[in-house]
């Protein structure tokens, strides 16, 4: 009885924490879209949810983290999927399978989550500070991706430039795809996913040698 109760309590506590996290995310995104990212304060975000700043900082390091958190979650799914792909797959094949898995997850998310995804893309497009933050994050992601590719290719990242080149090319393609969607006003997850797949296919056809290194 004690163990069962403990599991139930833990589950309830985690669900409450998740609800608070999403409430803060939704309030922040709505404020960013209404007032602008730079003009919105953390005080305004917590007031909208009726929690303290201390509660906010339990979930996020700052305003930037609210926007990038969902992107980072999807990227971790992407990296984990890439790691699990068969070791004998060429980089382009493994990357394609991993990104398609993530895009399928985006498409199949519930309506609330897809709404957040669309808002995040919109907020980033209209905030120079967040565009810079996204580029900084992409630089960190590039190194992590290159490390995984070097391991898959069984090469030394310090002496072989191919993993870094592949990672940089891949992330550039993804960035161009997202920017193209934003410029055309395409923020819905299924629209973004379809456009990213189109851009990826063009890049794979145009730069086959860059991504097919064994």
CNS distance restraints for C-alpha pairs under 8 A (distance, minus, plus):
assign (resid   1 and name CA) (resid   5 and name CA) 6.13 0.50 0.50
assign (resid   2 and name CA) (resid   6 and name CA) 6.13 0.50 0.50
assign (resid   3 and name CA) (resid   7 and name CA) 6.30 0.50 0.50
assign (resid   4 and name CA) (resid   8 and name CA) 6.30 0.50 0.50
assign (resid   5 and name CA) (resid   9 and name CA) 6.10 0.50 0.50
assign (resid   6 and name CA) (resid  10 and name CA) 6.12 0.50 0.50
assign (resid   7 and name CA) (resid  11 and name CA) 6.14 0.50 0.50
assign (resid   8 and name CA) (resid  12 and name CA) 6.15 0.50 0.50
assign (resid   9 and name CA) (resid  13 and name CA) 6.06 0.50 0.50
assign (resid  10 and name CA) (resid  14 and name CA) 6.16 0.50 0.50
assign (resid  11 and name CA) (resid  15 and name CA) 6.21 0.50 0.50
assign (resid  12 and name CA) (resid  16 and name CA) 6.19 0.50 0.50
assign (resid  13 and name CA) (resid  17 and name CA) 6.23 0.50 0.50
assign (resid  14 and name CA) (resid  18 and name CA) 6.14 0.50 0.50
assign (resid  15 and name CA) (resid  19 and name CA) 6.15 0.50 0.50
assign (resid  16 and name CA) (resid  20 and name CA) 6.26 0.50 0.50
assign (resid  17 and name CA) (resid  21 and name CA) 6.17 0.50 0.50
assign (resid  18 and name CA) (resid  22 and name CA) 6.19 0.50 0.50
assign (resid  19 and name CA) (resid  23 and name CA) 6.03 0.50 0.50
assign (resid  20 and name CA) (resid  24 and name CA) 6.19 0.50 0.50
assign (resid  21 and name CA) (resid  25 and name CA) 6.19 0.50 0.50
assign (resid  21 and name CA) (resid  59 and name CA) 6.45 0.50 0.50
assign (resid  22 and name CA) (resid  26 and name CA) 5.96 0.50 0.50
assign (resid  23 and name CA) (resid  27 and name CA) 6.07 0.50 0.50
assign (resid  23 and name CA) (resid  49 and name CA) 6.57 0.50 0.50
assign (resid  24 and name CA) (resid  28 and name CA) 6.01 0.50 0.50
assign (resid  24 and name CA) (resid  45 and name CA) 6.78 0.50 0.50
assign (resid  24 and name CA) (resid  46 and name CA) 7.05 0.50 0.50
assign (resid  24 and name CA) (resid  49 and name CA) 6.40 0.50 0.50
assign (resid  24 and name CA) (resid  56 and name CA) 7.36 0.50 0.50
assign (resid  25 and name CA) (resid  29 and name CA) 6.13 0.50 0.50
assign (resid  25 and name CA) (resid  66 and name CA) 6.02 0.50 0.50
assign (resid  25 and name CA) (resid  67 and name CA) 7.78 0.50 0.50
assign (resid  26 and name CA) (resid  30 and name CA) 6.15 0.50 0.50
assign (resid  26 and name CA) (resid 116 and name CA) 7.16 0.50 0.50
assign (resid  27 and name CA) (resid  31 and name CA) 6.20 0.50 0.50
assign (resid  27 and name CA) (resid  45 and name CA) 6.00 0.50 0.50
assign (resid  27 and name CA) (resid  48 and name CA) 6.31 0.50 0.50
assign (resid  27 and name CA) (resid  49 and name CA) 6.94 0.50 0.50
assign (resid  28 and name CA) (resid  32 and name CA) 6.02 0.50 0.50
assign (resid  28 and name CA) (resid  45 and name CA) 5.45 0.50 0.50
assign (resid  28 and name CA) (resid  63 and name CA) 7.91 0.50 0.50
assign (resid  28 and name CA) (resid  66 and name CA) 7.43 0.50 0.50
assign (resid  29 and name CA) (resid  33 and name CA) 6.16 0.50 0.50
assign (resid  29 and name CA) (resid  67 and name CA) 7.58 0.50 0.50
assign (resid  29 and name CA) (resid 116 and name CA) 7.73 0.50 0.50
assign (resid  29 and name CA) (resid 119 and name CA) 6.58 0.50 0.50
assign (resid  29 and name CA) (resid 120 and name CA) 7.04 0.50 0.50
assign (resid  29 and name CA) (resid 123 and name CA) 7.39 0.50 0.50
assign (resid  30 and name CA) (resid  34 and name CA) 6.11 0.50 0.50
assign (resid  31 and name CA) (resid  35 and name CA) 5.69 0.50 0.50
assign (resid  31 and name CA) (resid  36 and name CA) 7.07 0.50 0.50
assign (resid  31 and name CA) (resid  37 and name CA) 7.62 0.50 0.50
assign (resid  31 and name CA) (resid  40 and name CA) 6.52 0.50 0.50
assign (resid  31 and name CA) (resid  45 and name CA) 7.41 0.50 0.50
assign (resid  32 and name CA) (resid  36 and name CA) 4.51 0.50 0.50
assign (resid  32 and name CA) (resid  37 and name CA) 4.41 0.50 0.50
assign (resid  32 and name CA) (resid  38 and name CA) 7.86 0.50 0.50
assign (resid  32 and name CA) (resid  39 and name CA) 7.84 0.50 0.50
assign (resid  32 and name CA) (resid  40 and name CA) 6.23 0.50 0.50
assign (resid  32 and name CA) (resid 123 and name CA) 6.63 0.50 0.50
assign (resid  33 and name CA) (resid  37 and name CA) 7.21 0.50 0.50
assign (resid  33 and name CA) (resid 119 and name CA) 7.75 0.50 0.50
assign (resid  33 and name CA) (resid 122 and name CA) 7.83 0.50 0.50
assign (resid  33 and name CA) (resid 123 and name CA) 6.18 0.50 0.50
assign (resid  35 and name CA) (resid  39 and name CA) 6.11 0.50 0.50
assign (resid  35 and name CA) (resid  40 and name CA) 6.32 0.50 0.50
assign (resid  36 and name CA) (resid  40 and name CA) 6.34 0.50 0.50
assign (resid  36 and name CA) (resid 123 and name CA) 7.96 0.50 0.50
assign (resid  36 and name CA) (resid 126 and name CA) 7.93 0.50 0.50
assign (resid  36 and name CA) (resid 127 and name CA) 7.51 0.50 0.50
assign (resid  37 and name CA) (resid 123 and name CA) 7.25 0.50 0.50
assign (resid  37 and name CA) (resid 127 and name CA) 6.41 0.50 0.50
assign (resid  38 and name CA) (resid 127 and name CA) 7.62 0.50 0.50
assign (resid  38 and name CA) (resid 129 and name CA) 7.80 0.50 0.50
assign (resid  40 and name CA) (resid  44 and name CA) 6.78 0.50 0.50
assign (resid  40 and name CA) (resid  45 and name CA) 7.74 0.50 0.50
assign (resid  41 and name CA) (resid  45 and name CA) 6.61 0.50 0.50
assign (resid  42 and name CA) (resid  46 and name CA) 6.25 0.50 0.50
assign (resid  42 and name CA) (resid  53 and name CA) 7.27 0.50 0.50
assign (resid  42 and name CA) (resid  62 and name CA) 7.89 0.50 0.50
assign (resid  42 and name CA) (resid  63 and name CA) 6.99 0.50 0.50
assign (resid  43 and name CA) (resid  47 and name CA) 6.05 0.50 0.50
assign (resid  43 and name CA) (resid  53 and name CA) 6.95 0.50 0.50
assign (resid  44 and name CA) (resid  48 and name CA) 6.24 0.50 0.50
assign (resid  45 and name CA) (resid  49 and name CA) 6.77 0.50 0.50
assign (resid  46 and name CA) (resid  50 and name CA) 5.75 0.50 0.50
assign (resid  46 and name CA) (resid  51 and name CA) 5.21 0.50 0.50
assign (resid  46 and name CA) (resid  52 and name CA) 5.96 0.50 0.50
assign (resid  46 and name CA) (resid  53 and name CA) 6.26 0.50 0.50
assign (resid  46 and name CA) (resid  56 and name CA) 6.79 0.50 0.50
assign (resid  47 and name CA) (resid  51 and name CA) 6.44 0.50 0.50
assign (resid  47 and name CA) (resid  52 and name CA) 7.72 0.50 0.50
assign (resid  51 and name CA) (resid  55 and name CA) 6.33 0.50 0.50
assign (resid  51 and name CA) (resid  56 and name CA) 7.47 0.50 0.50
assign (resid  52 and name CA) (resid  56 and name CA) 6.56 0.50 0.50
assign (resid  53 and name CA) (resid  57 and name CA) 6.30 0.50 0.50
assign (resid  54 and name CA) (resid  58 and name CA) 6.48 0.50 0.50
assign (resid  55 and name CA) (resid  59 and name CA) 7.11 0.50 0.50
assign (resid  56 and name CA) (resid  60 and name CA) 6.17 0.50 0.50
assign (resid  57 and name CA) (resid  61 and name CA) 5.75 0.50 0.50
assign (resid  57 and name CA) (resid  62 and name CA) 7.05 0.50 0.50
assign (resid  60 and name CA) (resid  65 and name CA) 5.70 0.50 0.50
assign (resid  60 and name CA) (resid  66 and name CA) 6.19 0.50 0.50
assign (resid  61 and name CA) (resid  65 and name CA) 5.82 0.50 0.50
assign (resid  62 and name CA) (resid  66 and name CA) 6.80 0.50 0.50
assign (resid  63 and name CA) (resid  67 and name CA) 7.01 0.50 0.50
assign (resid  64 and name CA) (resid  68 and name CA) 6.33 0.50 0.50
assign (resid  64 and name CA) (resid 130 and name CA) 6.92 0.50 0.50
assign (resid  64 and name CA) (resid 133 and name CA) 7.49 0.50 0.50
assign (resid  65 and name CA) (resid  69 and name CA) 5.49 0.50 0.50
assign (resid  66 and name CA) (resid  70 and name CA) 7.93 0.50 0.50
assign (resid  67 and name CA) (resid  71 and name CA) 7.79 0.50 0.50
assign (resid  67 and name CA) (resid 120 and name CA) 6.08 0.50 0.50
assign (resid  67 and name CA) (resid 124 and name CA) 7.93 0.50 0.50
assign (resid  68 and name CA) (resid  72 and name CA) 6.13 0.50 0.50
assign (resid  68 and name CA) (resid 134 and name CA) 7.55 0.50 0.50
assign (resid  69 and name CA) (resid  73 and name CA) 6.28 0.50 0.50
assign (resid  70 and name CA) (resid  74 and name CA) 6.39 0.50 0.50
assign (resid  70 and name CA) (resid 117 and name CA) 7.74 0.50 0.50
assign (resid  71 and name CA) (resid  75 and name CA) 6.17 0.50 0.50
assign (resid  72 and name CA) (resid  76 and name CA) 6.15 0.50 0.50
assign (resid  73 and name CA) (resid  77 and name CA) 6.48 0.50 0.50
assign (resid  74 and name CA) (resid  78 and name CA) 6.25 0.50 0.50
assign (resid  74 and name CA) (resid 102 and name CA) 6.57 0.50 0.50
assign (resid  75 and name CA) (resid  79 and name CA) 6.17 0.50 0.50
assign (resid  76 and name CA) (resid  80 and name CA) 6.04 0.50 0.50
assign (resid  77 and name CA) (resid  81 and name CA) 6.06 0.50 0.50
assign (resid  77 and name CA) (resid 102 and name CA) 6.83 0.50 0.50
assign (resid  78 and name CA) (resid  82 and name CA) 6.17 0.50 0.50
assign (resid  78 and name CA) (resid  98 and name CA) 5.47 0.50 0.50
assign (resid  78 and name CA) (resid  99 and name CA) 6.15 0.50 0.50
assign (resid  78 and name CA) (resid 101 and name CA) 7.44 0.50 0.50
assign (resid  78 and name CA) (resid 102 and name CA) 5.98 0.50 0.50
assign (resid  79 and name CA) (resid  83 and name CA) 6.20 0.50 0.50
assign (resid  79 and name CA) (resid  98 and name CA) 7.52 0.50 0.50
assign (resid  79 and name CA) (resid 145 and name CA) 7.13 0.50 0.50
assign (resid  80 and name CA) (resid  84 and name CA) 6.36 0.50 0.50
assign (resid  81 and name CA) (resid  85 and name CA) 6.39 0.50 0.50
assign (resid  81 and name CA) (resid  98 and name CA) 5.38 0.50 0.50
assign (resid  81 and name CA) (resid 101 and name CA) 7.73 0.50 0.50
assign (resid  82 and name CA) (resid  94 and name CA) 6.12 0.50 0.50
assign (resid  82 and name CA) (resid  95 and name CA) 6.51 0.50 0.50
assign (resid  82 and name CA) (resid  97 and name CA) 7.75 0.50 0.50
assign (resid  82 and name CA) (resid  98 and name CA) 5.33 0.50 0.50
assign (resid  83 and name CA) (resid 148 and name CA) 6.93 0.50 0.50
assign (resid  83 and name CA) (resid 152 and name CA) 7.93 0.50 0.50
assign (resid  85 and name CA) (resid  89 and name CA) 7.45 0.50 0.50
assign (resid  85 and name CA) (resid  94 and name CA) 6.13 0.50 0.50
assign (resid  85 and name CA) (resid  98 and name CA) 7.94 0.50 0.50
assign (resid  86 and name CA) (resid  94 and name CA) 7.82 0.50 0.50
assign (resid  87 and name CA) (resid 152 and name CA) 6.03 0.50 0.50
assign (resid  89 and name CA) (resid  93 and name CA) 6.05 0.50 0.50
assign (resid  89 and name CA) (resid  94 and name CA) 5.94 0.50 0.50
assign (resid  90 and name CA) (resid  94 and name CA) 6.39 0.50 0.50
assign (resid  90 and name CA) (resid 211 and name CA) 7.68 0.50 0.50
assign (resid  90 and name CA) (resid 212 and name CA) 5.48 0.50 0.50
assign (resid  90 and name CA) (resid 213 and name CA) 6.53 0.50 0.50
assign (resid  90 and name CA) (resid 214 and name CA) 5.66 0.50 0.50
assign (resid  91 and name CA) (resid  95 and name CA) 5.94 0.50 0.50
assign (resid  91 and name CA) (resid 149 and name CA) 7.23 0.50 0.50
assign (resid  91 and name CA) (resid 166 and name CA) 7.97 0.50 0.50
assign (resid  91 and name CA) (resid 211 and name CA) 5.76 0.50 0.50
assign (resid  91 and name CA) (resid 212 and name CA) 5.71 0.50 0.50
assign (resid  91 and name CA) (resid 213 and name CA) 6.71 0.50 0.50
assign (resid  91 and name CA) (resid 214 and name CA) 7.22 0.50 0.50
assign (resid  92 and name CA) (resid  96 and name CA) 5.97 0.50 0.50
assign (resid  92 and name CA) (resid 204 and name CA) 7.33 0.50 0.50
assign (resid  92 and name CA) (resid 211 and name CA) 4.99 0.50 0.50
assign (resid  92 and name CA) (resid 212 and name CA) 5.59 0.50 0.50
assign (resid  93 and name CA) (resid  97 and name CA) 6.23 0.50 0.50
assign (resid  94 and name CA) (resid  98 and name CA) 6.15 0.50 0.50
assign (resid  95 and name CA) (resid  99 and name CA) 6.10 0.50 0.50
assign (resid  96 and name CA) (resid 100 and name CA) 6.02 0.50 0.50
assign (resid  96 and name CA) (resid 200 and name CA) 7.90 0.50 0.50
assign (resid  97 and name CA) (resid 101 and name CA) 6.22 0.50 0.50
assign (resid  98 and name CA) (resid 102 and name CA) 6.52 0.50 0.50
assign (resid  99 and name CA) (resid 103 and name CA) 6.15 0.50 0.50
assign (resid 100 and name CA) (resid 104 and name CA) 6.04 0.50 0.50
assign (resid 100 and name CA) (resid 197 and name CA) 7.62 0.50 0.50
assign (resid 101 and name CA) (resid 105 and name CA) 6.36 0.50 0.50
assign (resid 102 and name CA) (resid 106 and name CA) 6.33 0.50 0.50
assign (resid 103 and name CA) (resid 107 and name CA) 6.21 0.50 0.50
assign (resid 103 and name CA) (resid 193 and name CA) 5.41 0.50 0.50
assign (resid 104 and name CA) (resid 108 and name CA) 6.13 0.50 0.50
assign (resid 104 and name CA) (resid 193 and name CA) 7.86 0.50 0.50
assign (resid 105 and name CA) (resid 109 and name CA) 6.11 0.50 0.50
assign (resid 106 and name CA) (resid 114 and name CA) 7.06 0.50 0.50
assign (resid 106 and name CA) (resid 189 and name CA) 6.03 0.50 0.50
assign (resid 106 and name CA) (resid 190 and name CA) 7.40 0.50 0.50
assign (resid 106 and name CA) (resid 193 and name CA) 7.49 0.50 0.50
assign (resid 107 and name CA) (resid 114 and name CA) 7.69 0.50 0.50
assign (resid 107 and name CA) (resid 189 and name CA) 5.87 0.50 0.50
assign (resid 107 and name CA) (resid 190 and name CA) 5.32 0.50 0.50
assign (resid 107 and name CA) (resid 193 and name CA) 7.31 0.50 0.50
assign (resid 109 and name CA) (resid 113 and name CA) 6.04 0.50 0.50
assign (resid 109 and name CA) (resid 114 and name CA) 6.06 0.50 0.50
assign (resid 110 and name CA) (resid 114 and name CA) 6.25 0.50 0.50
assign (resid 111 and name CA) (resid 115 and name CA) 6.06 0.50 0.50
assign (resid 112 and name CA) (resid 116 and name CA) 6.44 0.50 0.50
assign (resid 113 and name CA) (resid 117 and name CA) 6.32 0.50 0.50
assign (resid 114 and name CA) (resid 118 and name CA) 6.31 0.50 0.50
assign (resid 114 and name CA) (resid 188 and name CA) 7.04 0.50 0.50
assign (resid 114 and name CA) (resid 189 and name CA) 6.04 0.50 0.50
assign (resid 115 and name CA) (resid 119 and name CA) 6.28 0.50 0.50
assign (resid 115 and name CA) (resid 188 and name CA) 7.48 0.50 0.50
assign (resid 116 and name CA) (resid 120 and name CA) 6.08 0.50 0.50
assign (resid 117 and name CA) (resid 121 and name CA) 6.41 0.50 0.50
assign (resid 117 and name CA) (resid 187 and name CA) 7.69 0.50 0.50
assign (resid 117 and name CA) (resid 188 and name CA) 7.43 0.50 0.50
assign (resid 117 and name CA) (resid 189 and name CA) 6.67 0.50 0.50
assign (resid 118 and name CA) (resid 122 and name CA) 6.30 0.50 0.50
assign (resid 118 and name CA) (resid 187 and name CA) 4.59 0.50 0.50
assign (resid 118 and name CA) (resid 188 and name CA) 5.16 0.50 0.50
assign (resid 118 and name CA) (resid 189 and name CA) 6.49 0.50 0.50
assign (resid 119 and name CA) (resid 123 and name CA) 6.01 0.50 0.50
assign (resid 119 and name CA) (resid 187 and name CA) 7.41 0.50 0.50
assign (resid 120 and name CA) (resid 124 and name CA) 6.14 0.50 0.50
assign (resid 121 and name CA) (resid 125 and name CA) 6.19 0.50 0.50
assign (resid 121 and name CA) (resid 182 and name CA) 7.03 0.50 0.50
assign (resid 121 and name CA) (resid 187 and name CA) 6.21 0.50 0.50
assign (resid 122 and name CA) (resid 126 and name CA) 6.49 0.50 0.50
assign (resid 122 and name CA) (resid 182 and name CA) 6.98 0.50 0.50
assign (resid 122 and name CA) (resid 187 and name CA) 6.71 0.50 0.50
assign (resid 123 and name CA) (resid 127 and name CA) 6.28 0.50 0.50
assign (resid 124 and name CA) (resid 128 and name CA) 7.57 0.50 0.50
assign (resid 124 and name CA) (resid 130 and name CA) 5.43 0.50 0.50
assign (resid 124 and name CA) (resid 131 and name CA) 5.89 0.50 0.50
assign (resid 125 and name CA) (resid 131 and name CA) 7.05 0.50 0.50
assign (resid 125 and name CA) (resid 179 and name CA) 7.74 0.50 0.50
assign (resid 125 and name CA) (resid 182 and name CA) 6.36 0.50 0.50
assign (resid 127 and name CA) (resid 131 and name CA) 6.31 0.50 0.50
assign (resid 128 and name CA) (resid 132 and name CA) 6.31 0.50 0.50
assign (resid 129 and name CA) (resid 133 and name CA) 6.25 0.50 0.50
assign (resid 130 and name CA) (resid 134 and name CA) 5.94 0.50 0.50
assign (resid 131 and name CA) (resid 135 and name CA) 6.30 0.50 0.50
assign (resid 132 and name CA) (resid 136 and name CA) 6.24 0.50 0.50
assign (resid 133 and name CA) (resid 137 and name CA) 6.14 0.50 0.50
assign (resid 134 and name CA) (resid 138 and name CA) 6.08 0.50 0.50
assign (resid 135 and name CA) (resid 139 and name CA) 6.31 0.50 0.50
assign (resid 136 and name CA) (resid 140 and name CA) 6.69 0.50 0.50
assign (resid 137 and name CA) (resid 141 and name CA) 6.18 0.50 0.50
assign (resid 138 and name CA) (resid 142 and name CA) 5.89 0.50 0.50
assign (resid 138 and name CA) (resid 171 and name CA) 7.26 0.50 0.50
assign (resid 139 and name CA) (resid 143 and name CA) 6.66 0.50 0.50
assign (resid 140 and name CA) (resid 144 and name CA) 6.55 0.50 0.50
assign (resid 141 and name CA) (resid 145 and name CA) 6.00 0.50 0.50
assign (resid 142 and name CA) (resid 146 and name CA) 5.98 0.50 0.50
assign (resid 142 and name CA) (resid 164 and name CA) 7.34 0.50 0.50
assign (resid 142 and name CA) (resid 167 and name CA) 5.66 0.50 0.50
assign (resid 142 and name CA) (resid 168 and name CA) 6.07 0.50 0.50
assign (resid 142 and name CA) (resid 171 and name CA) 7.08 0.50 0.50
assign (resid 143 and name CA) (resid 147 and name CA) 6.14 0.50 0.50
assign (resid 143 and name CA) (resid 164 and name CA) 7.19 0.50 0.50
assign (resid 143 and name CA) (resid 167 and name CA) 7.77 0.50 0.50
assign (resid 144 and name CA) (resid 148 and name CA) 6.49 0.50 0.50
assign (resid 145 and name CA) (resid 149 and name CA) 6.23 0.50 0.50
assign (resid 145 and name CA) (resid 167 and name CA) 5.91 0.50 0.50
assign (resid 146 and name CA) (resid 150 and name CA) 6.03 0.50 0.50
assign (resid 146 and name CA) (resid 157 and name CA) 7.52 0.50 0.50
assign (resid 146 and name CA) (resid 163 and name CA) 4.91 0.50 0.50
assign (resid 146 and name CA) (resid 164 and name CA) 4.88 0.50 0.50
assign (resid 146 and name CA) (resid 166 and name CA) 7.43 0.50 0.50
assign (resid 146 and name CA) (resid 167 and name CA) 5.34 0.50 0.50
assign (resid 147 and name CA) (resid 151 and name CA) 6.33 0.50 0.50
assign (resid 147 and name CA) (resid 157 and name CA) 6.71 0.50 0.50
assign (resid 147 and name CA) (resid 163 and name CA) 7.31 0.50 0.50
assign (resid 148 and name CA) (resid 152 and name CA) 6.26 0.50 0.50
assign (resid 149 and name CA) (resid 153 and name CA) 6.01 0.50 0.50
assign (resid 149 and name CA) (resid 163 and name CA) 5.46 0.50 0.50
assign (resid 149 and name CA) (resid 167 and name CA) 7.77 0.50 0.50
assign (resid 150 and name CA) (resid 154 and name CA) 5.81 0.50 0.50
assign (resid 150 and name CA) (resid 155 and name CA) 5.21 0.50 0.50
assign (resid 150 and name CA) (resid 156 and name CA) 6.37 0.50 0.50
assign (resid 150 and name CA) (resid 157 and name CA) 5.75 0.50 0.50
assign (resid 150 and name CA) (resid 163 and name CA) 5.36 0.50 0.50
assign (resid 151 and name CA) (resid 155 and name CA) 6.47 0.50 0.50
assign (resid 151 and name CA) (resid 156 and name CA) 7.91 0.50 0.50
assign (resid 153 and name CA) (resid 163 and name CA) 7.97 0.50 0.50
assign (resid 153 and name CA) (resid 214 and name CA) 6.14 0.50 0.50
assign (resid 155 and name CA) (resid 160 and name CA) 6.57 0.50 0.50
assign (resid 156 and name CA) (resid 160 and name CA) 5.79 0.50 0.50
assign (resid 157 and name CA) (resid 161 and name CA) 6.72 0.50 0.50
assign (resid 157 and name CA) (resid 163 and name CA) 6.85 0.50 0.50
assign (resid 157 and name CA) (resid 164 and name CA) 7.57 0.50 0.50
assign (resid 161 and name CA) (resid 165 and name CA) 6.12 0.50 0.50
assign (resid 162 and name CA) (resid 166 and name CA) 6.01 0.50 0.50
assign (resid 162 and name CA) (resid 210 and name CA) 7.98 0.50 0.50
assign (resid 162 and name CA) (resid 213 and name CA) 7.55 0.50 0.50
assign (resid 163 and name CA) (resid 167 and name CA) 6.07 0.50 0.50
assign (resid 164 and name CA) (resid 168 and name CA) 5.98 0.50 0.50
assign (resid 165 and name CA) (resid 169 and name CA) 6.02 0.50 0.50
assign (resid 165 and name CA) (resid 210 and name CA) 7.54 0.50 0.50
assign (resid 166 and name CA) (resid 170 and name CA) 6.05 0.50 0.50
assign (resid 166 and name CA) (resid 210 and name CA) 6.29 0.50 0.50
assign (resid 166 and name CA) (resid 211 and name CA) 5.69 0.50 0.50
assign (resid 167 and name CA) (resid 171 and name CA) 6.19 0.50 0.50
assign (resid 168 and name CA) (resid 172 and name CA) 6.06 0.50 0.50
assign (resid 169 and name CA) (resid 173 and name CA) 6.24 0.50 0.50
assign (resid 170 and name CA) (resid 174 and name CA) 6.36 0.50 0.50
assign (resid 171 and name CA) (resid 175 and name CA) 6.05 0.50 0.50
assign (resid 172 and name CA) (resid 176 and name CA) 6.10 0.50 0.50
assign (resid 173 and name CA) (resid 177 and name CA) 6.14 0.50 0.50
assign (resid 173 and name CA) (resid 199 and name CA) 6.82 0.50 0.50
assign (resid 173 and name CA) (resid 200 and name CA) 6.57 0.50 0.50
assign (resid 173 and name CA) (resid 203 and name CA) 7.12 0.50 0.50
assign (resid 174 and name CA) (resid 178 and name CA) 6.26 0.50 0.50
assign (resid 174 and name CA) (resid 196 and name CA) 6.60 0.50 0.50
assign (resid 174 and name CA) (resid 199 and name CA) 7.80 0.50 0.50
assign (resid 174 and name CA) (resid 200 and name CA) 7.50 0.50 0.50
assign (resid 175 and name CA) (resid 179 and name CA) 6.05 0.50 0.50
assign (resid 176 and name CA) (resid 180 and name CA) 5.93 0.50 0.50
assign (resid 177 and name CA) (resid 181 and name CA) 6.33 0.50 0.50
assign (resid 177 and name CA) (resid 192 and name CA) 7.96 0.50 0.50
assign (resid 177 and name CA) (resid 195 and name CA) 6.50 0.50 0.50
assign (resid 177 and name CA) (resid 196 and name CA) 5.11 0.50 0.50
assign (resid 177 and name CA) (resid 199 and name CA) 5.99 0.50 0.50
assign (resid 178 and name CA) (resid 182 and name CA) 6.29 0.50 0.50
assign (resid 178 and name CA) (resid 192 and name CA) 7.01 0.50 0.50
assign (resid 178 and name CA) (resid 196 and name CA) 7.04 0.50 0.50
assign (resid 179 and name CA) (resid 183 and name CA) 6.15 0.50 0.50
assign (resid 180 and name CA) (resid 184 and name CA) 6.30 0.50 0.50
assign (resid 181 and name CA) (resid 185 and name CA) 6.07 0.50 0.50
assign (resid 181 and name CA) (resid 186 and name CA) 4.75 0.50 0.50
assign (resid 181 and name CA) (resid 187 and name CA) 6.71 0.50 0.50
assign (resid 181 and name CA) (resid 191 and name CA) 7.93 0.50 0.50
assign (resid 181 and name CA) (resid 192 and name CA) 6.22 0.50 0.50
assign (resid 181 and name CA) (resid 195 and name CA) 7.09 0.50 0.50
assign (resid 182 and name CA) (resid 186 and name CA) 5.65 0.50 0.50
assign (resid 182 and name CA) (resid 187 and name CA) 6.53 0.50 0.50
assign (resid 186 and name CA) (resid 191 and name CA) 6.11 0.50 0.50
assign (resid 186 and name CA) (resid 192 and name CA) 6.43 0.50 0.50
assign (resid 187 and name CA) (resid 191 and name CA) 6.83 0.50 0.50
assign (resid 187 and name CA) (resid 192 and name CA) 6.28 0.50 0.50
assign (resid 188 and name CA) (resid 192 and name CA) 6.18 0.50 0.50
assign (resid 189 and name CA) (resid 193 and name CA) 5.90 0.50 0.50
assign (resid 190 and name CA) (resid 194 and name CA) 6.11 0.50 0.50
assign (resid 191 and name CA) (resid 195 and name CA) 6.22 0.50 0.50
assign (resid 192 and name CA) (resid 196 and name CA) 6.08 0.50 0.50
assign (resid 193 and name CA) (resid 197 and name CA) 6.24 0.50 0.50
assign (resid 194 and name CA) (resid 198 and name CA) 6.34 0.50 0.50
assign (resid 195 and name CA) (resid 199 and name CA) 6.24 0.50 0.50
assign (resid 196 and name CA) (resid 200 and name CA) 6.01 0.50 0.50
assign (resid 197 and name CA) (resid 201 and name CA) 6.10 0.50 0.50
assign (resid 198 and name CA) (resid 202 and name CA) 6.33 0.50 0.50
assign (resid 199 and name CA) (resid 203 and name CA) 6.19 0.50 0.50
assign (resid 200 and name CA) (resid 204 and name CA) 6.10 0.50 0.50
assign (resid 201 and name CA) (resid 205 and name CA) 6.27 0.50 0.50
assign (resid 202 and name CA) (resid 206 and name CA) 6.03 0.50 0.50
assign (resid 203 and name CA) (resid 207 and name CA) 5.68 0.50 0.50
assign (resid 203 and name CA) (resid 208 and name CA) 7.74 0.50 0.50
assign (resid 204 and name CA) (resid 208 and name CA) 5.30 0.50 0.50
assign (resid 204 and name CA) (resid 211 and name CA) 7.39 0.50 0.50
assign (resid 207 and name CA) (resid 211 and name CA) 7.01 0.50 0.50
assign (resid 208 and name CA) (resid 212 and name CA) 6.01 0.50 0.50
assign (resid 209 and name CA) (resid 213 and name CA) 6.74 0.50 0.50
